[in-house]
Amino acid sequence: MDPKARQRLDVFITHMRQSIPGSPDMHRFMDFVIAVHRENLAASVEEVLDVTMESSLPEHISVRLAMLFGHGLELLKQYDEVRG
């Protein structure tokens, strides 16, 4: 995983562990997904899953975040293609 992507994901995880999961956490995660896409950072679904699992987040949350990451990147790629 690109170090810049890892840093952004670590910031999200740190904030998520310090608060009750909710809307601000999802905004931070979406900011991470957008940054990975916009800055063309190397990060895979598997890497996001590995990092979140290593961070002591519950497994079901880690899996959901990895899936959201993958879907988010696909959506942004399709959006770029449609916009031309």
MOSUL-V951871 format. One record per helix or strand. SS is the DSSP state (helix for helix, strand for strand). FROM is the first residue (numbers start at 1). TO is the last residue. Records with the same first field share a line. If there is no record, write none. Layout:
SS->FROM-TO + FROM-TO
This chain:
helix->3-18 + 23-38 + 45-54 + 59-83
